[in-house]
């Protein structure tokens, strides 16, 4: 990999590469949305460096990414997403921009120090900067109102994440916390 490009990725630098993990834990609404299912999963995540991207005075560096997730007992994936992790060194902003083929797009972000080994990104429905957009069905039935992602980089060959996608499910007063967590190893 291009060492200069990696050097410009700030807190995202150690994430560049291909990762796998088989200790995933997914807490999600069951087919009956008043019940909960717990899916154990494995995943493959590919993060490819690119940049710079210039927006007039702003310069971004990033990781193009795709992730595929399989239940441990199945061969077909049950979740995929693709997008970009971005770093704005001047504003110290880390972002994750992604789309899920269920019709949800998210831009999550926050202020992060360039050498951070642990950080959190957040998006809220209705935000004009770090926000969430869903298709009409999901907006009415399973509205995503908040997305939180915590990254913990253990060393150059291991990191973990905890993700909390907060859903307002039609007919339920309390928010549902759809959570995912896994530890990934570099391959």
N, C-alpha and C positions, 0 to 999 in steps of 0.2 A: 504494500500500500504506500501511497505517496506520504512521506513523513511530514512534509510541510502542510499538506491538507489536514492530516490528523492533528497536527499541532494547533490548527485554527478551530478545532471542534470544541474547545473548552471542556465542560463536564461530560460531553458526549463522546470524547475521544476514545475512552476505553471500551465503549459499546460497539465500535466498528468491528464487523466480522460476522461469522455464522455461529449460531448458538442452538443448543438443544437441551431439553429438560423433560423428565418423565415423572415429576412429583407434583404436577399441577393439581389444584383444588378449585373447583368452580361451584359456587352456590348460586343457583338460578331458580326462577319460577318454573314449576312443573307444568305439564300440559294443562292441569287444573291450576290456574294462577294463584289460588289460595293455599297451595301446597308448595313445598320446596324440594328441589332435587340437588344432589351433590354429585358432580361428575369429577372423577379422577381423570387426568389427562396428561398427554405428552405434547410437546410442540417443537417446532423448528422456526427460528427467527433469523432472518438475513438482513444485515444493516450495511449498506454500501455507501462509502463517503462520496460526496460531490461538493462542488463549489469552487469559487465563490459565486453567489447570486447577488446582483446589485439592484437595489430598489432606490435609485437616486442616491441619497446620502447614506442609506442603510446597506450594509453588507452582511449577508447570511452565509453560513456554512452548514452542511447538513449530512444526514444519513437517509438514503432512500431505503425503505424497508417493506418487508412482507413477512407475515407470520401465518402459519397454518397449525391448527390444533385438532388433535384426535382424542376421542375417549380411549382409555387404555385397552378396552376390549373390542374396538372397532377399527376398520381399515379406512373408512371414508371420513374426511374431516367434518367436524361439526361447527368449526369457526374459522374464518379467514378475515384478515384485514390487511390493508396496504396504505402506505402514505409516506410521510417524511418526519424525521426528527430534525429540528432546526436550532441553530445557535446564533444569536445576535450578540457578538462580543462587546459592542459599544454600549448597549443597554442592559447587558447581562441577563438576557431573556432566553430561556430554554423553552422550546415548543414541541409538541407532538401533534401533527396534523394527520388525520386518518379518516378512512371511510370503511364501513362495514357493509357487506352486500345484503344486509337486511334493510338498508335505506337510512342509515345514520351517518352523519359527518360530524367530526369533532375537531376543534382546535383548542388544545389545552396548553397552558403555559404558566410561567412564574419567573420571578427574579431568582437567579442561581449564581453562586460564585463560580468562577472558571475552574477551580480545582476541587469542587464539591464531589464527594464520593457518595453522598446521599442527598436526594432532592425530591420535591413533590411538585407535580403539575396538576392544574385544576381547570375545569371548564364548567360554566353554568348556563342553563337555558336562558335565552334573552340577552346574554352579554354580547356586545358588539365587537369585542376583542377575543376573549377566550370563551367560545360558546359552542352550542350544540344545535344541530338542525336535523329533524327527522321527517320521514314521510308521513302522510296524513293518518294512515292506520296506526302506526306506532305512537304518533302524537296523541291520538284519541284513546288508545288502549293500554300502551306501555310507555308513557312519556318519560324520556330521560331528562331529569332536571338538574343533575350534577354528576360530574365525572372527576374522580380523584385517582392519581397514580403516584405511588411512592417507589422510587428506584433506590436500591442499595447496592453499590459496587463493592464486592468483597476483595477482589484482587483482579489482575489482568485476565484471568480465565474463568471468573465466576461473578454473577450478579443475580439479584432476586428482585421481584416486584410484588407489590400488593396493589390491587386495583379495586375501586368501589364505584360501580355505576348505579346511581340512585334513581329508581324508577317510581313514578306515580302510576300505579296500576288501577285501571278503571274499577270503581266500586270499592276500593280499599282506602281507608283513611291514612294509614301509615305508609311512609315510603318503604319500598323494598330495596334492600342493599344487595345488589347482584355483585358478588365479589369473586375475584380470581387472584390466585397467587401461585408463584412457581419460582424455582431456582434454576438458572440456566448455566450451562458450561460451554465454553468455547470448543468448537470442533475444527 
